[in-house]
Amino acid sequence: MTSHFLQTNGIRLHYLDHAGPEPPLVLLHGLTGNAHAFDGLIQAAE
């Protein structure tokens, strides 16, 4: 897993990149979540 930041339209976005052989899948958490909200799901898929 690698942590990245992206600056666009005056907004700084943080995202985690979990490398894998499948096509990319974007997971978005809710208002009270954070970048690690899906850690358990990612571990289960490995």
C-alpha positions as CSV (number, residue, x, y, z in Angstrom):
1,M,0.0,0.0,0.0
2,T,1.2,3.5,-0.8
3,S,-0.2,6.8,0.4
4,H,-0.7,9.6,-2.0
5,F,-2.0,13.2,-2.1
6,L,-3.6,14.9,-5.2
7,Q,-4.1,18.6,-5.5
8,T,-7.0,19.6,-7.8
9,N,-9.4,22.5,-8.0
10,G,-8.0,23.9,-4.7
11,I,-8.7,20.7,-2.9
12,R,-6.1,18.4,-1.4
13,L,-7.2,14.7,-1.6
14,H,-5.6,11.8,0.1
15,Y,-5.8,8.3,-1.3
16,L,-4.3,4.8,-0.7
17,D,-3.1,2.7,-3.5
18,H,-3.2,-1.1,-3.0
19,A,-1.5,-2.6,-6.0
20,G,-3.0,-5.7,-7.6
21,P,-3.6,-7.5,-10.9
22,E,-7.3,-6.5,-11.2
23,P,-8.8,-3.4,-12.7
24,P,-8.9,-0.4,-10.3
25,L,-11.7,-0.2,-7.8
26,V,-12.5,3.1,-6.1
27,L,-14.0,2.8,-2.6
28,L,-15.4,6.0,-1.0
29,H,-16.1,6.3,2.7
30,G,-18.8,8.3,4.4
31,L,-18.6,11.6,6.2
32,T,-17.1,10.2,9.5
33,G,-14.8,7.7,7.8
34,N,-11.2,8.0,6.8
35,A,-8.7,6.4,4.3
36,H,-8.5,3.2,6.4
37,A,-12.2,2.5,6.5
38,F,-11.7,-0.4,4.1
39,D,-8.6,-2.0,5.5
40,G,-10.4,-5.1,6.6
41,L,-12.0,-5.5,3.2
42,I,-8.7,-5.1,1.5
43,Q,-7.0,-7.7,3.7
44,A,-9.9,-10.2,3.1
45,A,-9.4,-9.8,-0.7
46,E,-5.7,-10.5,-0.6
